[in-house]
């Protein structure tokens, strides 16, 4: 089956679908560096580096629009995020309507839209719940739609990451929600931990590491074997630069603690005044997670959110990619980090924004099986407002 990927970012969503046997015809991504990463790792897919709002006619992007079986994508979620102040007038909140515009233009058999859990309670500037508007627009476009939450850890990703998925099935096909939702492959006690995900990577401290690097250990579990398939060297595995003061702060942060737990001696200083303690303390900054548990959510800001469980430094891009279930042969382009005034997405941001490939693969496999066995699907009438939560 053939798909297109909107708001594709660096390509995690596409990668998972391709691992399940789908073919990505084209991807659409506004950011240049994320687009470069996508193209480097998907050389056979046409990547349009475009702002979706500037695409006047979606059909113009493809010679044979009737070949599109599915549309996947995750409209930018900053306006819906629970981690910051919500702004119903944020123009990024309306990008899901651009997604629906492409669905209407191509009329695929199915679509999958991913977003943060904040979208479930977010409202438009007119006061309507966004999830209800998406459902209404999908139904008016000829689709039965399901809305549910999935935890990536339940599908082999070494990370507790809960996201919302809207899956639409064109109304001329039988509709059975229970056949669409992917069944978890990993349950509580079976989740992949941080240590299981990272323990075979070269052990480096601050100011160490280079690109490429050789593996120093053999893979120690099936997840590591999967990550290292097709890879002979490690790339994107260079630590950020840290000051001596920052390293000392990290040394005083234990597992389960963050910068909020250090003594005044090691607290963050005011910018330009090394003798004064900053009044701002964020408990999510520089948190050292427990190595024997799945990682907390790897967000776009994960370069400052976490300290490595065993080393006194932040994660490398490769370590973040492992926690997102990207294989080691997936190479990220652009700068590792950026300053606030730089407009492109850094490697860390690309990784944190991505849909974990193994979660995407689980969804894709379920959809593929659904259509391969469409003649055996029993139609069910389930309240479309019903939420399915698979979390632990």
Residue pairs with C-beta under 8 A, 6 or more apart in sequence:
1 21
1 22
1 23
1 69
1 70
1 109
1 368
1 371
2 22
2 23
2 24
2 25
2 67
2 68
2 69
2 70
3 14
3 17
3 22
3 23
3 24
3 25
3 68
3 69
3 70
3 71
3 72
3 108
4 24
4 25
4 26
4 27
4 28
4 62
4 68
4 70
4 71
4 72
4 102
4 106
5 11
5 13
5 14
5 17
5 24
5 26
5 27
5 28
5 71
5 72
5 73
6 27
6 28
6 52
6 71
6 72
6 73
6 75
6 98
6 99
6 102
7 28
7 29
7 30
7 52
7 73
7 74
7 75
7 76
7 95
7 99
8 14
8 27
8 28
8 29
8 34
8 35
8 38
8 47
8 73
9 29
9 31
9 34
9 38
9 74
9 345
9 350
9 353
9 354
10 34
10 37
10 38
10 41
10 332
10 350
10 351
10 353
10 354
11 27
11 37
11 38
11 41
11 42
11 330
11 354
12 324
12 326
12 354
12 355
12 356
12 357
12 360
13 72
13 73
13 74
13 114
13 354
13 355
13 357
13 360
14 24
14 27
14 38
14 42
14 45
14 72
14 360
15 41
15 42
15 326
15 330
15 357
15 360
16 355
16 356
16 357
16 358
16 359
16 360
16 361
16 362
16 363
16 364
17 24
17 72
17 360
17 361
17 364
18 24
18 42
19 357
19 361
19 364
20 361
20 364
20 365
20 368
21 364
21 368
22 70
22 364
22 368
24 42
24 45
25 45
25 46
25 62
25 67
25 68
26 45
26 46
26 47
26 48
26 61
26 62
27 35
27 38
27 42
27 45
27 46
27 47
27 48
28 47
28 48
28 50
28 52
28 55
28 61
28 73
29 35
29 38
29 47
29 48
29 49
29 50
30 49
30 50
30 51
30 52
31 49
31 344
31 345
32 49
32 334
32 344
33 333
33 334
33 335
33 344
33 345
33 346
33 347
33 350
34 334
34 344
34 345
34 350
34 353
35 47
35 49
36 333
36 334
37 331
37 332
37 333
37 334
37 347
37 350
38 45
38 47
39 45
39 47
40 331
40 333
41 330
41 331
48 61
52 95
52 98
52 99
52 102
53 95
53 98
55 61
57 105
58 101
58 102
58 105
58 106
59 65
59 105
59 106
62 68
62 106
65 105
65 106
68 106
68 108
69 108
69 109
69 110
69 371
70 108
70 109
70 110
70 111
70 112
70 367
71 99
71 102
71 103
71 106
71 108
71 110
71 111
71 112
72 111
72 112
72 113
72 114
72 360
73 99
73 112
73 113
73 114
74 113
74 114
74 115
74 355
75 92
75 95
75 96
75 98
75 99
75 113
75 115
76 92
76 95
77 92
77 115
77 116
77 118
77 119
78 84
78 90
78 92
79 86
79 87
79 88
79 90
79 92
79 93
79 122
80 86
80 93
80 115
80 116
80 118
80 119
80 122
80 130
81 116
81 118
82 116
82 117
82 118
83 299
86 118
86 122
87 93
88 122
88 123
88 124
88 125
89 125
93 122
93 124
93 130
96 113
96 115
96 130
96 134
97 137
99 111
99 113
100 134
100 137
100 138
100 141
103 111
103 138
103 141
103 143
103 168
104 141
107 142
107 170
108 170
109 169
109 170
109 173
109 371
110 167
110 168
110 169
110 170
110 367
110 371
111 138
111 143
111 166
111 167
111 168
112 165
112 166
112 167
112 168
112 363
112 367
113 134
113 165
113 166
113 167
113 168
114 163
114 164
114 165
114 355
115 163
115 164
115 166
116 163
116 164
117 149
117 162
117 163
117 164
119 130
119 131
119 164
120 129
120 131
120 147
120 164
120 387
121 129
122 129
122 130
122 131
123 129
123 130
124 130
124 133
131 147
131 164
131 166
134 145
134 166
135 145
135 147
135 166
135 384
135 385
138 145
138 166
138 168
139 145
139 384
142 170
142 171
142 172
143 168
143 169
143 170
143 171
144 168
144 169
144 171
144 175
144 384
145 166
145 167
145 168
145 169
145 384
146 166
146 167
146 168
146 169
146 177
146 180
146 181
146 382
146 384
146 388
147 164
147 165
147 166
147 384
147 385
147 387
148 164
148 165
148 167
148 181
148 387
148 388
148 389
148 390
149 162
149 163
149 164
149 165
149 387
149 388
149 389
149 390
149 391
150 162
150 163
150 165
150 182
150 359
150 363
150 390
151 160
151 161
151 162
151 390
151 391
151 392
152 159
152 160
152 161
152 162
152 163
152 325
152 356
152 358
152 359
153 159
153 160
153 161
153 186
153 191
153 192
153 294
153 392
154 184
154 185
154 186
154 187
154 191
154 390
154 391
154 392
155 182
155 184
155 185
155 186
155 356
155 358
155 359
155 361
155 362
156 185
156 186
156 192
156 223
156 325
156 358
156 362
157 192
157 294
157 323
157 324
157 325
157 356
157 358
157 359
158 191
158 192
158 193
158 194
158 196
158 197
158 223
158 294
158 295
158 322
158 323
158 325
159 294
159 295
159 296
159 297
159 298
159 323
159 324
159 325
159 356
160 191
160 294
160 295
160 296
160 297
161 297
161 298
161 356
161 359
162 297
162 391
163 355
163 359
165 363
167 180
167 363
167 367
169 175
169 180
169 370
173 371
173 374
173 377
174 374
174 377
174 378
174 379
175 377
175 379
175 380
176 377
176 378
176 379
176 380
177 380
177 382
177 386
177 388
178 380
178 382
179 366
179 369
179 370
179 377
180 366
180 367
180 370
181 366
181 388
181 390
182 362
182 363
182 365
182 366
183 366
184 390
185 362
186 192
187 392
188 392
191 293
191 294
191 392
192 223
192 294
193 291
193 292
193 293
193 294
194 289
194 290
194 291
194 292
194 293
194 294
194 295
194 309
194 323
195 291
195 292
195 309
196 220
196 221
196 223
196 224
197 223
197 224
197 227
197 295
197 322
197 323
198 319
198 322
198 323
199 217
199 220
199 224
200 215
200 217
200 218
200 219
200 220
200 224
200 228
201 215
201 234
201 237
201 318
201 319
201 322
202 209
202 213
202 214
202 215
202 216
202 234
202 237
203 216
203 310
203 311
204 237
204 239
204 311
204 316
205 239
205 311
205 312
205 313
206 239
206 241
206 242
206 247
206 311
206 312
206 313
207 239
207 241
208 239
209 237
209 238
209 239
209 316
210 238
211 235
211 236
211 237
211 238
212 233
212 234
212 235
213 233
213 234
213 235
213 237
214 233
214 234
215 228
215 233
215 234
219 225
219 227
219 228
226 327
227 322
227 325
227 326
227 327
227 328
228 327
228 328
229 327
229 329
230 327
230 329
231 327
231 328
231 329
234 318
234 328
235 318
235 328
235 331
236 316
236 317
236 318
236 321
236 331
236 332
236 336
236 347
237 316
237 317
237 318
237 319
238 316
238 317
238 336
239 313
239 314
239 316
240 303
240 313
240 314
240 316
240 336
240 337
242 250
242 313
242 314
245 266
245 269
245 274
247 312
247 313
248 266
249 259
249 262
249 266
249 267
249 268
249 286
250 286
250 288
250 307
250 312
250 313
251 312
252 262
252 263
252 266
253 259
253 261
253 262
253 286
253 287
253 288
253 307
254 261
254 288
255 288
255 289
255 290
255 291
255 309
256 288
256 289
256 290
257 287
257 288
258 282
258 283
258 284
258 285
258 286
258 287
258 288
259 267
259 268
259 281
259 282
259 283
259 285
259 286
259 287
260 281
260 282
260 283
260 285
264 277
267 277
267 278
267 281
268 277
268 278
268 280
268 281
269 275
269 276
269 277
269 278
270 276
270 277
270 278
270 279
271 278
284 305
285 304
285 305
286 304
286 305
286 306
286 307
286 314
287 296
287 305
287 306
287 307
288 306
288 307
288 308
288 309
289 295
289 296
289 306
289 309
290 309
291 309
291 310
295 306
295 323
296 305
296 306
298 305
298 306
298 320
298 323
298 324
298 351
298 352
299 305
299 352
300 345
300 348
300 349
300 352
300 353
301 348
301 349
301 352
302 315
302 320
302 348
302 351
302 352
303 314
303 315
303 320
303 336
303 337
303 346
303 348
304 314
306 314
306 315
307 313
307 314
308 314
308 315
308 319
315 323
317 332
317 336
317 347
317 348
317 351
318 328
320 348
320 351
320 352
321 328
321 330
321 332
321 351
322 328
324 351
324 352
324 354
324 356
324 357
325 356
325 357
325 358
325 359
326 351
326 354
326 357
327 357
332 347
332 350
332 351
333 347
334 344
334 345
334 346
334 347
334 350
335 342
335 344
335 346
335 347
336 346
336 347
336 348
337 346
337 347
337 348
338 344
338 345
338 346
338 349
345 353
370 377
